[in-house]
Amino acid sequence: MLGSLSFANKDLDEGEYWFKNRARNSKNDHADSLIVEKMIHAYKRALQDSTAEEKAAERLLYAYYFKGCYVIDYQNHDARLQLFAISKDFGEKMHAKYPKNHTISSLYAQNLSLWSQEYGALQAVKEGIAKKIRDLSTEAENWQFLGRAHQLLPYIPIILNWPDKDLADKYLTRAHKQDPADLNTILFLAELRLDQNRYKEALKLVEDGLNRGIRNTYTVEDKRSRWKLKDLKEKIKKAMK
């Protein structure tokens, strides 16, 4: 989804440079804020060139996601809410302009979900945000995120009556087959198997994920996923006793 290309636009090229080096100076699963800000500012400048706008929009949406998850502390509610509100509005604008771009749709859904967590999950559900996330993920064929929505969202008659654990299984399994190296998909699917009391399958998934190591292109992201997988492994072992 985020493969590298060569662009004539110098600002986009600069953004790509920082994007590829977003793990530089990172400490475990936390990125260097200065590098991430350089990436964001470069992509913002690139947006001014109509020939680079669509690609810059993709990258900027990921940069917002990356900053919110890997730079800003999880306990800093106000900063995360402000960032994801900006990303939500930007995603809405770019999705309206490039409705067939699955990367934009997918990242818009992802950032919208993160905004809703900070805004208030129940209030966001009442305002139809959950349905918007589901529809965007379906549109983008983002099986991981669609499965995650069905996995985490509660069934609430009248307000939210579509979450389905069987569909969570279906979509997460499909996402895993599509990209077996994605540690987040492995994590989500293993969590689902634990909830289903399918402990051996859950443990096998976790061990497979840990054995894969860290991808060079997703260094910080995979470090975060790996410590979550290690934590999940202990939970599974405890459940198996």
C-alpha positions in Angstrom: 0.0 0.0 0.0 2.8 2.4 0.8 5.4 1.4 -1.8 8.1 3.8 -2.8 8.0 5.7 -6.1 10.1 8.5 -7.7 8.6 11.9 -8.0 9.6 15.1 -9.7 8.1 17.2 -7.0 11.0 18.1 -4.6 8.7 18.5 -1.6 7.2 15.0 -2.2 10.7 13.6 -2.6 11.7 15.2 0.7 8.6 13.7 2.4 9.5 10.3 0.9 13.0 10.6 2.3 11.7 11.2 5.8 9.0 8.6 5.4 11.6 6.0 4.6 13.7 7.2 7.6 10.8 7.6 10.1 12.4 5.0 12.4 15.7 7.0 12.7 16.6 7.9 16.2 13.6 6.0 17.5 13.6 4.6 21.0 12.0 1.1 21.0 8.5 1.7 19.6 8.6 5.5 19.9 9.6 7.7 16.9 11.6 10.9 16.9 9.1 13.7 16.8 11.5 16.0 14.9 11.8 13.6 12.0 8.0 13.0 11.9 7.4 16.7 11.8 9.8 17.1 8.9 7.9 14.4 7.1 4.5 16.0 7.8 5.6 19.5 6.7 7.2 18.2 3.5 3.9 16.4 2.5 1.9 19.5 3.4 4.1 21.6 1.0 3.7 18.9 -1.7 0.0 19.2 -1.5 0.3 22.6 -3.2 1.4 20.9 -6.4 -1.7 19.4 -8.1 0.4 16.7 -9.8 1.6 15.5 -6.4 -1.5 16.1 -4.4 -3.0 12.6 -4.4 0.2 10.8 -3.4 1.0 13.4 -0.9 -2.5 13.0 0.6 -1.9 9.3 1.0 1.4 9.8 2.8 0.2 12.7 5.0 -2.7 10.5 6.2 -0.2 7.8 7.2 2.0 10.4 8.8 -0.8 11.6 10.9 -1.6 8.1 12.0 2.1 7.4 12.7 2.5 10.6 14.8 -0.6 9.8 16.8 0.3 6.2 17.5 4.1 6.4 17.7 5.1 9.9 18.8 2.3 11.3 21.0 2.0 9.5 24.4 -1.2 7.5 24.7 -2.0 9.4 27.9 -1.9 12.7 26.2 -5.6 12.7 25.3 -5.9 16.4 24.2 -3.0 16.2 21.8 -4.2 12.9 20.2 -7.8 14.3 19.9 -6.5 17.4 18.2 -4.3 15.5 15.8 -6.9 13.0 14.8 -9.5 15.7 14.4 -7.2 17.3 11.9 -6.6 14.0 10.2 -10.4 13.2 10.2 -11.2 16.5 8.4 -8.3 16.1 5.9 -9.3 12.5 5.2 -12.9 13.5 4.5 -11.8 16.2 2.1 -9.3 13.9 0.2 -11.8 11.0 0.1 -14.4 13.3 -1.5 -11.8 14.4 -4.1 -10.3 10.9 -4.7 -13.2 8.5 -3.9 -11.6 5.6 -5.9 -8.3 5.8 -4.1 -8.4 2.8 -1.7 -5.3 3.9 0.2 -7.0 7.2 1.1 -10.2 5.5 2.0 -8.4 3.0 4.2 -6.3 5.5 6.1 -9.3 7.9 6.4 -11.2 5.0 8.1 -8.2 4.2 10.4 -7.7 7.8 11.5 -11.5 8.3 11.9 -11.5 5.3 14.3 -8.6 6.7 16.3 -10.4 10.1 16.5 -13.5 8.3 17.8 -11.6 6.6 20.6 -10.4 10.0 21.8 -13.7 11.8 21.2 -15.8 9.1 23.0 -16.6 5.7 21.5 -20.3 5.6 22.4 -21.0 9.2 21.3 -19.2 8.5 18.0 -21.3 5.4 17.5 -24.5 7.4 18.1 -23.3 9.9 15.5 -22.8 7.2 12.9 -19.0 7.1 12.9 -18.9 3.3 13.3 -21.0 2.8 10.2 -18.8 5.3 8.3 -15.7 3.4 9.3 -17.3 0.1 8.2 -18.4 1.5 4.9 -15.0 3.1 4.1 -13.2 -0.2 5.0 -15.5 -2.2 2.8 -15.0 0.3 0.0 -11.2 0.0 0.4 -11.3 -3.7 0.8 -9.3 -3.3 3.9 -10.1 -6.7 5.4 -7.9 -6.2 8.5 -9.7 -3.1 9.6 -13.1 -4.3 8.7 -12.5 -7.5 10.7 -11.2 -5.4 13.6 -14.4 -3.3 13.5 -16.5 -6.4 13.8 -14.2 -7.8 16.5 -14.2 -4.8 18.8 -17.5 -3.0 18.3 -20.3 -4.1 20.7 -23.6 -5.3 19.4 -26.1 -2.6 20.5 -29.7 -3.1 19.4 -31.1 -0.2 17.4 -27.9 1.9 17.8 -25.4 -0.6 16.4 -26.8 -3.9 15.3 -24.3 -5.0 12.6 -21.1 -6.1 14.5 -20.7 -9.8 14.0 -17.9 -12.0 15.5 -18.3 -14.5 12.6 -17.6 -11.7 10.2 -14.6 -10.7 12.3 -13.2 -14.2 11.8 -14.0 -14.1 8.1 -12.3 -10.8 7.4 -9.3 -11.2 9.6 -8.6 -14.6 8.2 -8.8 -13.1 4.7 -6.5 -10.3 5.7 -4.0 -12.8 7.1 -4.0 -14.8 3.8 -3.6 -11.6 1.8 -0.6 -10.5 3.8 0.9 -13.2 6.1 3.7 -10.9 7.2 1.5 -8.2 8.7 2.1 -8.4 12.5 -1.0 -6.4 13.4 -3.3 -8.9 11.5 -1.5 -11.8 13.3 -2.1 -10.0 16.6 -5.8 -9.3 16.0 -6.5 -12.8 14.7 -4.6 -14.3 17.7 -6.7 -12.2 20.1 -9.9 -13.4 18.4 -8.7 -17.1 18.7 -8.1 -16.4 22.4 -11.6 -15.1 22.8 -12.9 -18.2 21.0 -11.0 -20.4 23.5 -9.0 -21.8 20.5 -5.8 -21.5 22.5 -3.5 -23.7 20.5 -4.3 -21.8 17.3 -3.8 -18.5 19.1 -0.4 -19.5 20.4 0.7 -20.8 17.0 -0.2 -17.5 15.4 1.7 -15.5 18.1 4.8 -17.7 17.8 4.6 -17.3 14.0 4.4 -13.6 14.3 7.4 -13.4 16.7 9.5 -15.7 14.5 9.0 -13.3 11.6 11.1 -10.6 13.2 10.9 -6.9 12.3 10.4 -5.7 8.8 13.0 -3.1 7.6 10.2 -0.9 6.2 8.1 -1.0 9.4 10.7 -0.9 12.2 8.8 1.1 14.8 5.4 -0.3 13.9 6.6 -3.9 14.2 8.4 -3.2 17.5 5.0 -2.1 18.9 3.3 -5.2 17.5 6.0 -7.5 18.9 5.6 -6.4 22.5 1.8 -6.7 22.2 2.3 -10.2 20.8 4.6 -11.1 23.7 2.1 -9.8 26.2 -0.7 -11.8 24.4 1.5 -14.9 24.5 1.5 -14.8 28.3 -2.3 -14.3 28.4 -2.7 -17.4 26.2 -0.4 -19.5 28.3 -2.3 -18.5 31.5 -5.6 -19.3 29.8 -4.3 -22.8 28.8 -3.4 -23.8 32.4 
